[in-house]
């Protein structure tokens, strides 16, 4: 998350609900992030933790959603 917070256009990350026992898939490791969709003010995302999934809201500057989404995806 520190790499995402350091990106140009990112204002901050808000941590949401946690879902124990859920997974992004067998090929995903702890720390993997998947962008779900753009929403007003930023991006909805989830990250894989050791115990399940954690919701994230990536707060962005207006108009930066697509660029930030691409950068997050490239972090792989």
C-alpha positions, 0 to 999 in steps of 0.5 A: 500500500505504501507504493500506491500511496506514493503515486502521483494523484493518490490522496490516500487509502481508506481501509474498509471491511475485511472478509475472512476466508475469501480469496482473489484466487489461487494464483494471488499472493498476500498483498495482491491488489485488484481494482474493482471499479472507479467510483466518485472520488477514487477507486474501489479495490480489494487486497489479499491478506493472510486471513482473507480479503480487505476492501480498499478505497483509493482516494484520487485526484479528479481525473487520475483514476485511469492512470492510477488503476493502470499503475496499480495493475502493473504492480502485479 
